[in-house]
Amino acid sequence: MSARVRAPELRGRGWLNTGGRDLRLSDLRGKIVVADFWTFCCINCLHVLDELRPLEEKYGDVLVVIGVHSPKFEHEKDPDALAAAVERYGVHHPVLDDPELDMWQQYAARAWPTLSVIDPEGYVVATMAGEGHAEGLARLIDDLIATHEAKGTLHRGDGPYVPPAEPETTLRFPGKAVLLENGNLLVSDSARHSLAELAPDGETLVRRIGAGTRGRADGPAGAATFSEPQGLCLLPAHAAEVAGYDLVVADTVNHLLRGVRLADGEVVTVAGTGRQWRSTVDDHAHDALSIDLSSPWDLAWYDDRVIIAMAGIHQLWWFDPVKRTAGMYAGTTVEALRDGPLAEAWMAQPSGLSVSADGARLWIADSETSAIRYVENDVMGTAVGQGLFDFGHVDGPASSALLQHPLGVCALPDGSVLIADTYNGAVRRYDPEDDRVSTVADGLAEPSDLVLTPAGEVLVVESAAHRLTRLAPGALSAAGASTVDGPRHRTERKPTDLAAGEVTLDVVFTPAPGQKLDETYGPSTRLVVSASPPELLLEGAGTGTELSRRLVVNGDVAGGVLQVTAQAATCDADVEHAACHLTRQDWGVPVRVVDGAAARLPLVLRGLDA
């Protein structure tokens, strides 16, 4: 029997959602505590926030969730930015600000997100990496309730969460915007779970589509509900006439696309089931209402259909509103940066889309690689950006320029593209003619989208300032741009030392309590392995059904990143109407090739270490 591990004390720069009170573990004795190590740029972390909501509601008198914010980007270390993110994403539990990742290290977190479960006596009883653990958590909580009620160590009652005051603004963390034919602006008012139509001044509210509460109900404008909507796409007249609606909305947290008839604001679901996608990659067309989606973040009309920035699985998808079908367009679900044919490209949380004036090029804000990508002639390329862990605010030649988590792009008539460089608080411009990046405006509060008017004005969705902002006249001229040589940052992750030659990759999977592997529809497990650079692996790349794989590591390559994707299908055991589940995890493992190092690489798929 292994020794029990006492949970390290919770310490950080400060607390949010506690009414100004600092919490200690002794304040939480008698409660089941889930420490959620997250960072607000990370789509997987946002998924976990949504997975935890029903658990917090169901077990509200015994469960306390503590968000431990462990930042990746420099901007995320700003306490004001963290406070904004906590409100933006509806985090209704205490949050500890851990800017130097001290708690992350004390709790031995290795990935965003990581969950540590602490029992009512203050001992760590489980650690879970990644997302998709809601059912396993519920079973574990039930077991802990039974155990500690019997011991008399469980204390029921209210937790330490203190809600902040609700501010009074027309918009609250707006996400994206489009210009309507009548000159008004339609804005996804994300934190208010609705769409706001504004007059041409960008301030006066004309009407609101959506009741303003989190939900997924269709119906009239005043009754329909959304959950943190983001991207908006106006359909061409011919498509709108057949479809019966004018606008498609990326209803992000609901994992849906919604159609809106602008004449009366009627809302209808047009794609998605409401379940998050956890399946296998295919190139088939699917009935749009039968296919699962994953955090659709932005939309654009390109290639005679709606292209979807599917941030949750690092892909682009397509939706045909006439045929009412949907499918995958680009990407493999591997989270990284790699150019090439669409089916082989790698992306990381694509979050912004815009189409060039001639319709030939689709621009993409690939947020987690801090990159601007593009699609043209069925190939994906990179204009600006170097990878998952390189970011900053540096202008000049595109090959050396750096961005920081951009969420929006806007193609200009001259062929250049404006960039909502979100975490730098700036609007940047990339000009393909001279292959350079410049700064057009800075000092903005998390710009997330850009709109170009027929008169040539640029409006910025200044998300964290809860408003639309017009750029100064002349900002887009050569004289209006500036060159910034700001800081360069690199997020360093400790590499795993591996020996050259044969290495065994073992992915350890333990079904959740009460579940068993399910081979009803074929092999229950799947493993996909690739490397960056590809030369790192001499053998072992590719797809298979076994969770153990022989790799041959190239001794002539100093190191790189192993991209590993594993999944396992399970179903409930020994019950009449068994539910089926799919557990999936992606890893980007930095490796260094060292003589005499380990010849085995173990990974835990479910990440449950009891």
VENQUI-V991304 format. One record per pair of residues at least 6 apart in sequence whose C-alpha atoms are under 8 Angstrom apart, sorted by the first residue. I is the first residue (numbers start at 1). GAP is how many residues later the second one is. Records with the same first field share a line. If there is no record, write none. Layout:
I: GAP, GAP
//
This chain:
4: 119, 120, 121
5: 118, 119, 120
6: 116, 117, 118
7: 100, 111, 115, 116, 117
8: 98, 99
9: 15, 16
10: 13, 14, 15, 86, 93
11: 13, 85, 87, 92
12: 84, 85, 86, 87, 90, 91
13: 83, 84, 85, 86
14: 8, 82, 83, 84
15: 6, 7, 8, 79, 80, 81, 82
16: 67, 78, 79, 80, 81
17: 75, 76, 77, 78, 144, 145, 146, 147
18: 76, 142, 143, 144, 145
19: 142, 143, 144, 145
25: 97
28: 36, 92
29: 91, 92, 93, 126
30: 32, 89, 90, 91, 123, 124, 125, 126
31: 31, 32, 33, 88, 89, 123, 124, 125
32: 30, 31, 32, 85, 86, 87, 88, 109, 112
33: 30, 31, 32, 33, 84, 85, 86, 87
34: 29, 30, 31, 32, 81, 82, 83, 84
35: 30, 31, 32, 33, 80, 81, 82, 83
36: 29, 30, 31, 32, 77, 78, 79, 80
37: 30, 31, 32, 33, 67, 72, 75, 76, 77, 78
38: 7, 29, 30, 31, 32, 33, 74, 75, 76
39: 6, 30, 31, 32, 33, 37, 73, 74
40: 6, 29, 31, 36, 42, 45
41: 31, 32, 35, 327, 364
42: 70, 326
43: 268, 269, 306
44: 68, 69, 86, 87, 268
45: 67, 68, 85, 86
46: 43
47: 84
48: 65, 83, 84
49: 42
50: 203
51: 81, 82, 83
52: 82
55: 79, 83
56: 7, 8, 9
60: 98, 99
61: 95, 96, 97, 98
62: 83, 92, 93, 94, 95, 96, 97
63: 96
64: 29, 95, 96
65: 28, 29
66: 27, 28, 29, 30
67: 26, 27, 28, 29
68: 27, 28, 29, 30, 35, 36
69: 26, 27, 28, 29, 30
70: 27, 28, 29, 30, 31, 34
71: 6, 27, 28, 29, 30
72: 419
73: 331, 418
74: 415
75: 6, 348, 349
76: 6, 347
77: 22
79: 18
82: 15
84: 380
87: 104
88: 84, 85, 102, 103
89: 102, 139
90: 101
92: 69, 71
93: 67, 68, 69
94: 66, 67, 68
98: 6
104: 6
107: 9
110: 19
111: 18, 19
112: 17, 18
113: 16, 17, 18
114: 13, 14, 15, 16
115: 12, 13, 14
116: 8, 9, 10, 11, 12
117: 7, 8, 9, 10
118: 6, 7, 8
119: 6, 25
120: 28, 33, 34
121: 32
125: 484, 485
126: 482, 483, 484
127: 480, 481, 482, 483
128: 478, 479, 480, 481
129: 477, 478, 479
130: 455, 476, 477
131: 454
132: 451, 452
133: 473
135: 377
136: 376, 377
139: 374
145: 9
148: 6
169: 297
170: 33, 35, 296
171: 18, 21, 25, 295, 296
172: 17, 18, 19, 20, 291, 292, 294
173: 16, 17, 18, 290, 291, 292, 293
174: 13, 14, 15, 16, 17, 56, 287, 288, 289, 290, 292, 293
175: 12, 13, 14, 15, 54, 55, 56, 273, 274, 286, 288
176: 11, 12, 54, 55, 56, 122, 272, 273, 274, 285
177: 8, 9, 10, 11, 54, 55, 272, 273, 274, 284
178: 7, 8, 9, 54, 55, 56, 273
179: 6, 7, 272, 274
180: 6
183: 16, 17
184: 13, 14, 15, 16, 18
185: 12, 13, 14, 15, 17
186: 9, 10, 11, 12
187: 8, 9, 10, 11
188: 6, 7, 8, 41, 42, 43, 44
189: 6, 7, 39, 40, 41
190: 37, 38, 39, 40
191: 37
192: 20, 21, 22, 36
193: 17, 18, 19, 20, 21, 32, 33, 34, 35, 36
194: 14, 15, 16, 17, 18, 19, 31, 32, 33, 34, 35
195: 13, 14, 15, 34
196: 9, 10, 11, 12, 13
197: 8, 9, 10, 11, 12
198: 6, 7, 8, 9
199: 6, 7
202: 266, 267
203: 264, 265
208: 13, 14
209: 12, 13, 15, 56
210: 11, 12, 13, 14, 15, 16
211: 10, 11, 12, 13, 14
212: 13, 14
213: 12, 13, 14
214: 11, 12, 13, 14
215: 10, 11, 12, 39
216: 8, 9, 10, 11, 38
217: 6, 7, 8, 9
218: 6, 7, 48, 49, 50, 51
219: 47, 48, 49
220: 44, 45, 46, 47
221: 43, 44, 45, 46
224: 42, 43
226: 25, 28
227: 24, 25, 26, 27
228: 23, 24, 25
229: 20, 21, 22, 23, 24
230: 19, 20, 21, 22, 66, 67, 68
231: 18, 19, 20, 65, 66, 67, 68
232: 15, 16, 17, 18, 66, 67, 68
233: 14, 15, 16, 66, 67, 68, 73
234: 12, 13, 14, 67
235: 11, 12, 13, 66
236: 10
237: 9
239: 82, 83
240: 6, 7
242: 80
243: 78, 79
244: 17
245: 14, 15, 16, 17
246: 13, 14, 15, 16
247: 12, 13, 14, 15
248: 9, 10, 11, 12, 51
249: 8, 9, 10, 11, 50
250: 6, 7, 8, 46, 47, 48, 49
251: 6, 7, 44, 45, 46
252: 42, 43, 44, 45
253: 42
254: 20, 21, 41
255: 17, 18, 19, 20, 21, 37, 38, 39, 40, 41
256: 13, 14, 15, 16, 17, 18, 37, 39, 40
257: 12, 13, 14, 15, 39
258: 9, 10, 11, 12, 13
259: 8, 9, 10, 11
260: 6, 7, 8
261: 6
270: 18, 19, 51, 54
271: 17, 18, 19, 20, 48, 53, 55
272: 16, 17, 18, 19, 20, 21
273: 16, 17, 18, 19, 20
274: 18, 19
275: 17, 18, 19
276: 16, 17, 18, 19
277: 14, 15, 16, 17
278: 14, 304, 305, 306
279: 303
281: 47, 51, 52
282: 46
283: 44, 45, 46
284: 43, 44
285: 40, 41, 42
286: 39, 40, 41
287: 37, 38, 39
288: 31, 36, 37, 38
289: 35, 36
291: 35
293: 17
294: 16, 17, 18, 19
295: 15, 16, 17, 18
296: 12, 13, 14, 15, 16
297: 11, 12, 13, 14, 53, 54, 55
298: 10, 11, 12, 53, 54, 55
299: 7, 8, 9, 10, 53, 54
300: 6, 7, 8, 53, 54, 55
301: 6, 54
302: 53, 57, 60
305: 13, 14, 15, 16
306: 12, 13, 14, 15
307: 9, 10, 11, 12, 22
308: 8, 9, 10, 11
309: 6, 7, 8, 40, 41, 42, 43, 44
310: 6, 7, 39, 40, 41
311: 37, 38, 39, 40
312: 37
313: 20, 21, 22, 36
314: 17, 18, 19, 20, 21, 32, 33, 34, 35, 36
315: 13, 14, 15, 16, 17, 18, 31, 32, 33, 34, 35
316: 12, 13, 14, 15, 34
317: 9, 10, 11, 12, 13
318: 8, 9, 10, 11
319: 6, 7, 8
320: 6
329: 13, 14
330: 12, 13, 14, 15
331: 11, 12, 13, 14, 15, 16
332: 11, 12, 13, 14
333: 13, 14
334: 12, 13, 14, 229, 231, 252
335: 11, 12, 13, 14, 251, 253
336: 10, 11, 12, 33, 51, 52
337: 8, 9, 10, 11, 32, 49, 50, 51
338: 7, 8, 9
339: 6, 7, 40, 41, 42, 43
340: 39, 40, 41
341: 37, 38, 39
342: 36, 37, 38
345: 35
347: 19, 22
348: 18, 19, 20, 21, 40
349: 17, 18, 19
350: 14, 15, 16, 17, 18, 57
351: 13, 14, 15, 16, 55, 56, 57
352: 11, 12, 13, 14, 55, 56, 57, 97
353: 9, 10, 11, 12, 55, 56, 57
354: 8, 9, 10, 55, 56, 57
355: 6, 7, 8, 55, 56
356: 6, 7, 55, 56, 57, 59
357: 54, 55, 56, 58
360: 16, 17
361: 13, 14, 15
362: 12, 13, 14
363: 9, 10, 11, 12, 46, 47, 48, 54
364: 8, 9, 10, 11, 44, 45
365: 6, 7, 8, 41, 42, 43, 44, 54
366: 6, 7, 39, 40, 41
367: 37, 38, 39, 40
368: 20, 37
369: 16, 17, 18, 19, 20, 21, 22, 36
370: 15, 16, 17, 18, 20, 21, 32, 33, 34, 35, 36
371: 11, 12, 13, 14, 15, 16, 32, 34, 35
372: 10, 11, 12, 13
373: 7, 8, 9, 10, 11
374: 6, 7, 8, 9
375: 6
383: 15
384: 14, 15, 17, 18, 19
385: 6, 13, 14, 16, 17, 18
386: 16
389: 100, 101, 102, 103
390: 12, 98, 99, 100, 101
391: 11, 12, 13, 14, 97, 98, 99
392: 10, 11, 12, 32, 94, 95, 96, 97
393: 8, 9, 10, 11, 31, 91, 92, 93, 94, 95
394: 6, 7, 8, 9, 89, 90, 91, 92, 93, 94
395: 6, 7, 41, 42, 43, 44, 88, 89, 90
396: 40, 41, 42, 87, 88
397: 38, 39, 40
398: 32, 37, 38, 39
401: 35, 36
402: 86
403: 18, 21
404: 17, 18, 19, 20
405: 16, 17, 18, 19
406: 13, 14, 15, 16, 17, 42
407: 12, 13, 14, 15, 40, 41, 42
408: 11, 12, 13, 14, 39, 40, 41, 42
409: 8, 9, 10, 11, 40, 41
410: 7, 8, 9, 39, 40, 41, 42
411: 6, 7
412: 6, 40
415: 16, 17
416: 13, 14, 15, 16, 17
417: 12, 13, 14
418: 9, 10, 11, 12, 32
419: 8, 9, 10, 11, 31
420: 6, 7, 8, 27, 28, 29, 30, 40
421: 6, 7, 25, 26, 27
422: 23, 24, 25, 26
423: 23
424: 18, 22
425: 17, 18, 19, 20, 21, 22
426: 13, 14, 15, 16, 17, 18, 20, 21
427: 12, 13, 14, 15, 20
428: 9, 10, 11, 12, 13
429: 8, 9, 10, 11
430: 6, 7, 8
431: 6
438: 43, 44, 45, 46
439: 42, 43, 44, 45
440: 35, 36, 40, 41, 42
441: 30, 34, 40
444: 18
445: 17, 18, 19, 20
446: 16, 17, 18, 19
447: 13, 14, 15, 16, 17
448: 12, 13, 14, 15
449: 11, 12, 13
450: 8, 9, 10, 11
451: 7, 8, 9
452: 6, 7
453: 6
457: 13, 14, 16
458: 12, 13
459: 9, 10, 11, 12
460: 8, 9, 10, 11
461: 6, 7, 8
462: 6, 7
474: 6
475: 6
493: 97
494: 96
495: 94, 95, 96, 97
496: 93, 94, 95, 96
497: 94, 95, 96, 97, 100, 101
498: 93, 94, 95, 96, 97, 99, 100, 101, 102, 103
499: 54, 56, 94, 95, 96, 97, 98, 99, 100
500: 52, 53, 54, 55, 93, 94, 95
501: 50, 51, 52, 53, 54
502: 48, 49, 50, 51, 97
503: 47, 48, 49, 50, 95, 96, 97, 98
504: 44, 45, 46, 47, 95, 96, 97
505: 42, 43, 44, 45, 46, 95, 96, 97, 98
506: 41, 42, 43, 94, 95, 96, 97
507: 40, 41, 59, 95, 96, 97, 98
508: 39, 94, 95, 96, 97, 98
509: 59, 95, 96, 97, 98
510: 95, 96, 98
511: 6, 59, 95
514: 58, 59
515: 55, 56, 57, 58
516: 54, 55, 56, 57
517: 7, 51, 52, 53, 54
518: 6, 51, 52, 53, 62
519: 50
523: 22
524: 21, 44, 45, 46
525: 20, 21, 22, 41, 42, 43, 44
526: 17, 18, 19, 20, 21, 40, 41, 42
527: 16, 17, 18, 19, 20, 37, 38, 39, 40
528: 13, 14, 15, 16, 36, 37, 38
529: 11, 12, 13, 14, 33, 34, 35, 36
530: 7, 11, 12, 32, 33, 34
531: 6, 10, 29, 30, 31, 32
532: 28, 29, 30, 31
533: 27, 28
535: 19, 22
536: 17, 18, 21, 23, 24
537: 14, 15, 16, 17
538: 13, 14, 15, 16
539: 11, 12, 13, 14
540: 9, 10, 11, 12
541: 10
547: 19
553: 40
555: 38
557: 36
558: 34, 35, 36
559: 31, 32, 33, 34
560: 30, 31, 32
561: 27, 28, 29, 30
562: 25, 26, 27, 28, 29
563: 23, 24, 25, 26
564: 22, 23, 24, 25
565: 19, 20, 21, 22
566: 18, 19, 20, 39
567: 15, 16, 17, 18, 38
568: 14, 15, 16
569: 11, 12, 13, 14
570: 10, 11, 12, 13
571: 7, 8, 9, 10
572: 6, 7, 8
583: 22, 23
584: 21, 22
585: 20, 21
//
